[in-house]
């Protein structure tokens, strides 16, 4: 391993980390990835596509309006306009790297429709394989880039700071227990989300908010931690088919939203299309659809997605393969579905250049709170956000004076949580699709006790989500309080920092 203090460290091997590392070229980058490059990143599981206003009937301002509408009052208008405006160039960049997007007979990019979009603007690759195809393309480009050194099988354990509190490097550990301290002139966190904190999730189980814990313990401000998006149509396969792992149930296979964009409908066990009278029907915003399904399930009715569409096997090969692996045939019978934790709208608060509140630290992708998603992410905006901010972060770091980092020594390595199965079950039960004060208070008390006893990151991140949900006494976007079912008159972000980062004490900031 060869690492210079003048290197830039990027943590995370999904689309956000890979795109940032590539955009930083030819500056030297050390890319830290916990798994083999291209494996176990949520990007590879993304069945949706990339939203881009490139159709003849579309414009970036229309894309921005749809983003703001879905964001339920918390998306930042200038961020929505800026990201939507960057989408066509992001697609062109991926094409220049050799990404094989789906095309029409005339050679133009094929555009799909997804929930809450007013136009067909979703760019796909291999039907529902967009995330995997984009990840493979970026991983191949990163391996071929001479300025990128990849440290596979290493996990960042601490952000190292200098005597002035500036982030000046990363401490990391590999699977054999070896520890390395990597001084760096800049650190970019691209560690993904936190769906793995929930028993019912579509995310890789490694997605437990590790980057959020790293940033919080370094003194960074986190924003809107309470907003978790639950994908409405995770496949409700049986426990035998979805065998529990050591940390609890395995991730749930996903029936992509694009199925509903092409005409799939939701029905209950009586064959009733319960979304028929809801504005937008099956293509209403995700939080609306998730709560409608949750209500059916709470009433004791099963819910199914009728995806018996023309050419479903050719158009959605990934979904069909997942169904058949779990004993289902979507071409012959509806798919049983229910909501599952899918995406975190909150994260490390960053500015327009991706800078966190702590000098020397940037964040990209799901781990960041840019102001784009607000209270409810618009479908297929996540890969776009990562691609857009990767370019802006690289430009900002390139314009910084090259510091000479002198980080303080790393502290003790924190333990893995011994209570992971309990935390996942608790988050499902008390901090899920529908919340209330009683459940949140009980969850916060238990998570606080676990965090105090174990000092682990999982308990800390789960506690920060729960505390933020308890403080938001209203319903908005992905955060629904049964005891306060309407939005508050005043729209505001929530912020969280730690009183004593080394101890993980949570301080609430309105």
N, C-alpha and C positions, 0 to 999 in steps of 0.2 A: 504494500500500500504506500503510495507516494502522495503526500498532501502538503501544500504550501500554505502558510498563514494568509497569503494573498488570494487564496482560492475563495470562491463563493460556495457556501454549503446550501444545497437544496435537499430538503427532507420529504420524501414521498415519491413513489414511482407510478402514479396515475397520470391522467392527461395534464393536470396542473403542474406537477413536478417535471414531467418530461418536456412539456412545452416551454416552461420557464428555462430549463437547462439549455434547450436548443436555441431559444431566443437570446440567451446570454453569450453564445458563441461569437467571437473566439475567446472570450474571457474564460479562464480556467474554472471549472465547476467540479465539486465533489458531490455526487448524488447518492444519498443514503436511502436504501430500500430494504425493508424488513424481509421481503421474499425475493425469489428470483425475478428479475426485471420482467414486467408484464403480467405477473401472477398476483392474485389476491388483491388487486386494485378494484375499487368499485366501478371505475370506468369500464372495465372489461365486461361488467354485468349489465351495462346500460343498454336496454332494448330500444329505447327511444332514439331520437336523432339529435340534430343540432338545428336550432331555430335560426333562420336567416331570411330577411326580407329581400329575396332575389327574384320573385315571380313578377310577371308583367302587371299584375293587379295589386302589387304590394309596395310598401315603402317602409323605411326604418321607423318613421314616426308612428305608423300604425302598429308596428311591433312594440314600440315603447308604450303606447296606450294600452295594449293588451297586458303588458307586463305590470303596469301601474294598477290596472283594474284587478288583476289577480292578487297583487300585493296587499290589498285591503287597507290602504292608507299609510303603509309604512315603507313602501318602496320610494327611493329618492328619485324625483323626476329627471334630474340632470344625469344621474347614473344610468337610468333606463334608456335615455336617449343616446348616451355615449356608447353603451354596450350594443344596443341595437344597430347603431351606425357602424360599429366595428365588425359586424357579423359577415358581410360579404367578403371583406378582406381576409377574415379568419378562414373562411371556406376556401378561398383562393390559395392560401398558404398551405392548407392540408392537401389540396389538389397538387400543389407543386412538390410535395413530399411523396406523392404517389398514392394517396388515399383513393381506393376504388369506389367512389360513391355510386349509388344507383342512378341510372340515367334513362330518359325516355328514348323512343325509337329515333328521334331526330338528334340525339346526342346531348340534349339539355339535361340538367339535373332534375331528377324526379322529386316532387315536393309532396309531402304528406300533411295530413291535418291531425291535430291533437287538441285536447281539451282547452277551452278558454282562448284559443287562437281564432281570430276573425278571418284568417286567410290560410291557404295551404302554403306552409313555409318550412316544413320540417325536412331537412336533408338526411337521407338514410344511406347505409351501406349494408349490402347483403340482407335487405329487408329489416329484420329486427336485430341485426348483429352490429349496429353502428359502433357501440362502445368498444367491443372487442376489436373491430377492424381499425378504428382510429388508434387504439392503444398499441396494436401490433405495428402500425405504421410509425408511430412516434418512437416506440422502443427500438425498432430497427434503425431509425435515423440517429437515435442517441448512441447506440453501439458503434455506429460508423463515424461519429463525431469525435475528432481527436482531442477536443478541449474538455470532454466530459469523462471523468473517472467515476465508475459505478462501484459502490460498496454494497454488494448484495449480501443479504443475511445479517445486516446490522440494524439495530433499533436505537433511535435517539432517546437518551434517558434524561437529558438535562440541557437547557440552554445556558451556556457559560457567559457571564457578564464581567465587565471590567470594574474598576473601582468607582467609576462614574455611573454605573448602572446600564451601560450600553451593552447590547448583546454582541459578544466578540468570539463566539464559537459554539461548538456542540460537543457534548459528551455522548458516546455511543457504546453499545455492547453487542457482541455477536452471539451466536447460538452456543458457542463453546464457553462463554463467560468472559472472553477477552474484552478489555475496556480500552477505548481510545479517546483522547481529548483532541479535538480538531479546531484550532484557532481559525477564524475566518473574518474577512473584511465585511461580509454581509451574510445573513442567514435568511433563507426563505422556507417557511413551513407550507407544505402542500400535502398534508397528512389525511385529508378526507374528513368524513363525518363521524357520527356516533350511533348509528342504527344498531350496532352490536350490543348496545346497552339494554336493548329490548329483547324479550324472548321471541316475539313475533317481528321479524325483520326480513327485508330483502337484501340487506347489506352483508358483505363479508364479516365474519365474527371478529376480525381484527379492527373493524371500524368502531372504536370505543372512545373517540375523542382525545386520543393521546396528544395531539398537537395543541388542543385547547388547554390541557393540563400543563404542558411545557410552557406555553405562553403565559398562562395565569401565574405560575410559580416564578416566572421571570419579571412579574409586575405589570404585564399587559392588561389592558381593558378588554373585556368581552362584552358583546352586545346581543340582545334579543335571544338569550339562551333558551327561552321557553318555547320557541317556535319550531316544532318538529312536524314534518309533513309525513302523513301516513298514506302510502299508496293504496288506493281503494281495492285493487284487484290482484292481491297476492293469492296464489293458489292454495286453497284450504285442503291440503293433502293430509292423510291420516298420520297419526303418530308413528305407526309402523313404517310408513314410507318416508317419514322425515325423522329419522332416528336421532335421539338426543346425543349431543357431544358432551365432552367433559364440562364445558361451560354452559350447558343448556341446549335447547333445540337448535338444529341447524338452520341456516337461512332458508326462507321460503322462496320457491320459484315464482317468477313474476309473469303475469299476463299483461303485456304491454298496453299502454293507453292507446297506442296506434290501432289496436283492434277495434276500439270504440270509435276511433276516427274514421274507420272504414265500414262502420255500420253494426258492430256487435252491440248487443243490448243486455241490460241487467234485468234478471227476473228472480222472483222468490220461488219457494217450493210449490206454490199454487199457480205458477205461470204468470203471475201479475208483474207487469213492467212498472215497478214502483217509482222510477225516475221520469215517467211520461209527463207528469204535470209540473216538474221542476224546471225553472228557466235554464235552458241549455241542455236539458235532459242528461244523457250519459256523458256529454261533453261539458258539463258544468265544471267549475274549478274543483281541484282534487279534494279540498277540505269538505266541500258540499257533498260530493259523491261518497267520500269516506264516512261521513256522519249518517248519510241515508242508509248505507249498508249496515253500519253499526246499529242503527235503530231497528232494522229488520232482524238482525242477529239477537239483539237484546229482547226482542219480542218472541224469540224462540223459532224464528223462521230461517231456513238456510237460504243462501244467495248464490246465484250462478250467473256466469257470463256466457251468453249464447253467442259463440263465435263461429257458428257454422256458415262461414262466408265462402264465396266463390274463390277457388284457388288458395285457400288458407294455407295449405302445405307449402306452396311455392312462395307465397308472400310473407309468411311468418314461420320460417323453418325452425327458428330457435324456440319459439313458444310450443310448436308441435312436438319437438324433441323433448322439451321439459315435461310436457303433459304425458307423453308416452312413457317416459322414464318413471313416472309416478302413477302408471296404470290408467291414464285418461286418454281419450281420443277426441280432440276438439272438433274434428270433422263430423263426428257422429252424435255427440252429446255435449250439453253445456258444461262449463268448467266451474266447479265450486270455488268461490273466492271469499276473501275477507281482508280488511285493512291490515297493513303492517308498516312499521317504522321504515321510512325510505330515504328521507333527506332532511338535513338540518339547515334551516334558514339562518339561524344565528351563527355566531362564531367570533373570531378575533376581530375587533373593530379596526378597520383600515381606511385610509384615505384614498383619493383618486389614483395615487401611484402605488397602492397596495402596501403602504407603510403602516405598521402597527404603532401603538402609542409609545412603545419602548424603542429608542434609537437602535439602529442596526438590525432590526427585525422587519421582515415583510411576510405576508401571507397570501396564498393564492388558492382558489378553488373552494370546495365546500367548507374547509376549516376557517375561511374568512367571512366576515360580514361586511360586504361592500356597500350595502344599501340597495342592491338590485332586487332581491327577492322579497323584501318586506316580510309580511306575515304569512305569505303563501307563494311558493315558487311557481312560476308559469312553466308548464311542461317544456322540456328540451332547451331551457335556458341555462342549465348547469354547465354542460360542456362548453357552451358559448362563453359564459362568464370566465371560465378558467383560461380559455384561449385568449380572450381579450386582455385580461389582467396579466397574463404571462408576458405579453409584449410590453405592456406599460411598466411592469416591475423591472424587466430587463433594461428598458430605457432609463428608468430612474436610477438603478444601481450603476449603470455605465456612466452616469453623470456625477456620481459621488466621488469625492476624493478618496483614494485608496488609503484606508486607515492601517495602522500597524497594531493589530490586536494584541492585548496582553491580558487574557482572561484569568480570573481567579480559579483556583483548583476546583474540580468537580466535587460535589457533596456525595452523600451516601446514595446508593442505588435503591430506588423504592421497590417494594415487593409487588408481585402480581397479587391481584385481589383474591383472597381465599373464599370470598362470598359472591363470586361472579354469578352462579346460578340464582342465588337469592335476589341479587340486584336486578337481573333481567326479568324475573317474574314480578318483582315489585314495580318496576317501571311500566310493564304491561298493564298491571292491575290498577295502579294509582296515578300514573302520569301518561296515560294513553290518549286515545281519540277524544274521550269525554272525561273531564276532570272536575273536582270540586274541592272546597277548602278542607273538608274532613280527610279526604284521601291524601291530599297533598301534604297536610300537616303530619299525618302518620308516616308518609314516605320520607319527609324531611327529617323527622326525628330518628328514624331507623338509619337512614343514609349518613346522617351526622355522626351517629354512634359508630358506624362502620368506618367512616373516614378517620375519626379520632383513634379508633383501636388499631387500624391497619396502616394508615398513612398512604394508601394506594390511590392511584389516579382514577380508577373506575368509580370508586365511591365518591371522589371529589367531583368529577364531571357530572355524574348522576345527581348529586346534591345541588350543583349549580343550576342545572335544568329545572329541578323541582322547586328550588327557592324562587327562581325567576317566575315560574308558573304560578306560585302562590302569591307573589306580589302583583301580578297582572290581574286585577279584579274586573275583568270584562271578558268577552269572547271576541276574537278577531283572527281571521285566517285559520291557520293550523292549530291555534290555541282556543279550545272551547271549554268554557266553565259552565257546568249545568246549573250552578248556583248564581251565575251572572251571565245569562245567555245572550245579552245584547252588547254591542260595542259601546265603549265610553265616548263621551262627547269630545274629549281631548285626545288626540293621537300623539303618542310619544314612544320613543325607544326605551328599552331598559338596558342598564349597564351593570356589569358585575366585575369587581376586582377582589383580590385577596387582602385581608388585613395584614396577615403575616404569611407571605407566600411560602416560606419554608415549612410552615405548619399546615397550610391549606385552609386557613380560616376564611370563610366567605364574608365579604362585606357588600351589603346591598347599596347600590347607587341608583337613584331614580333617573 
